[in-house]
Amino acid sequence: MNRSIKILLVLLVAGIAAYLMVINKPWTTLKGELKDFAIQDTAVITKIFLADKTGRSVLLQKQLNQTWLVNGIHKADQKKVDLLLATMKQVQVRNPLAESEFNTVVAKMAANSVKSEFYKNDKLIKTIYVGGQTNDNTGTFMMIDGASTPYVTHIPGFVGYLTPRFNTEAIRWKSKEVFVLPAEDIATIGITYPQDAAASFIIDNTGVSPVLKDSNNQIHPADVGFLKYYAASFYNIYFEGYVEDVKPIQHDSIRATPVFCLMEVKQKSTGKTIRLQIHKKGVNRRSTQQFDEEGNKLTIDRDKYFAFLNDEKDVVYIQDYVFRNLFKTLADFKSTVKPNP
């Protein structure tokens, strides 16, 4: 074997060795299932568990009627659950980590990532760790349980990062619906104004036509069409969001303030009553309107109220824009009665 051939063989062996070293480094590994983040058939997912490094966690469970519950108690926001499921169906690896960023990304994910478990019934089908975003905010660091390296993931066609979709705060997953009842499924509507009993009323919708009553259960004449229209207004009503800028101990203080309005709507099909207790809210720096039409400083917020839904301890915001048509009084219905000619 002459010298030239020996040199070529040495270079060839060295090249192969270098190649093997590179492809086996964790920051460039692309091994089968350890980069397959997506779940193709998300319809089989019946349980999702999310937990972060601070101790926060949330359990989402699918019910037989295809709705989801948060921590086994609260109805989940279906749009947010659907978004998470769509994320798991569409997520793809965009690129492996660069060698220069491997240690930094791994350290950050070890300190701050969300463990996300997806189940079919009680069988765990995938566990991934979701980290933060890339510097350009268009990729998300993720790692499959058992893998040696994270990857940069994305959803083709979506510009942004995916971390917020894996939120571990239960309050972020709870549904914001208040009244989503078709008029034909409403048995009674009770609107009570504790500070003005004469304005309070009840609509009894259990008979052939709805009937208007006062707080003493006395029947009053009213336009049937208007009563039906009012009942139909309780179909697509949601609150704005949860009050997160006050401490839990302050919730009791809000509940102790005078009740502005109490709404109670009983459902025919289930017999359940949805109860919304509404309190006026003071003006603060975030209030849209600070002064009235004459330039006087407002003390009561005209755009938002505090409210408590059913037996929930959390305080929610409701918007006057959404609820103003529900704030009717007995006089509003009596005025619809046409006088006899």
PENORRA-V96128 format. One record per run of one state. SS is the DSSP state (alpha for helix, beta for strand, coil for the rest). FROM is the first residue (numbers start at 1). TO is the last residue. Records with the same first field share a line. If there is no record, write none. Layout:
SS->FROM-TO / FROM-TO
//
This chain:
coil->1-2 / 24-25 / 29-31 / 36-41 / 45-46 / 53-56 / 63-67 / 71-73 / 77-77 / 91-91 / 97-98 / 112-113 / 121-122 / 134-139 / 145-150 / 155-162 / 167-169 / 173-173 / 175-176 / 180-182 / 193-196 / 200-200 / 205-210 / 215-218 / 221-223 / 233-236 / 239-240 / 243-247 / 257-258 / 268-272 / 283-290 / 292-296 / 298-299 / 310-315 / 327-329 / 335-341
alpha->3-23 / 26-28 / 32-35 / 42-44 / 78-90 / 99-111 / 163-166 / 170-172 / 183-185 / 197-199 / 224-232 / 248-256 / 320-326 / 330-334
beta->47-52 / 57-62 / 68-70 / 74-76 / 92-96 / 114-120 / 123-133 / 140-144 / 151-154 / 174-174 / 177-179 / 186-192 / 201-204 / 211-214 / 219-220 / 237-238 / 241-242 / 259-267 / 273-282 / 291-291 / 297-297 / 300-309 / 316-319
//
